[in-house]
Amino acid sequence: MVKKGICTHERIFYGMITVSEKGQIALPVEIRRDLNIDTGDRFLVVKRRDNGGIVLLRQNIMDNIIEKIQDDDNFLNKINKGGK
C-alpha cells in the first residue's frame, strides 16, 4: 500500500538489491508498483558502456524499436551515417 502524502513521481532511488547464488535479483516492491511491473514481465538486459551497471528495457519497448527498424528501409543507412 502506498503511503498517502509521499510523492514517488520524481523518485530515482529505490533501495539496494542483492544478487543471489543463482544470479537472481528481486526488484523492490515500490519500483514494481511505480512502473507497473508484474510477474512474468520480460526485460532486455543491456550492459552500460562504462561498465557501471545494467539497464533493463521492457520487451514491448524493444518490440516497438524492432518494428520501426523493419518499417524503415533506410534505417541501416541512417545508422551507418551516424543518424544524418
Buried (B, 14 or more C-beta within 10 A) or exposed (E): EEEEEEEEEEEEEBEEEEEEEEEEEEBEEBBBEBEEBEEEBEBEEEEEEEEEEEEBEBEEEBEEEEEEEEEEEEEEEEEEEEEE
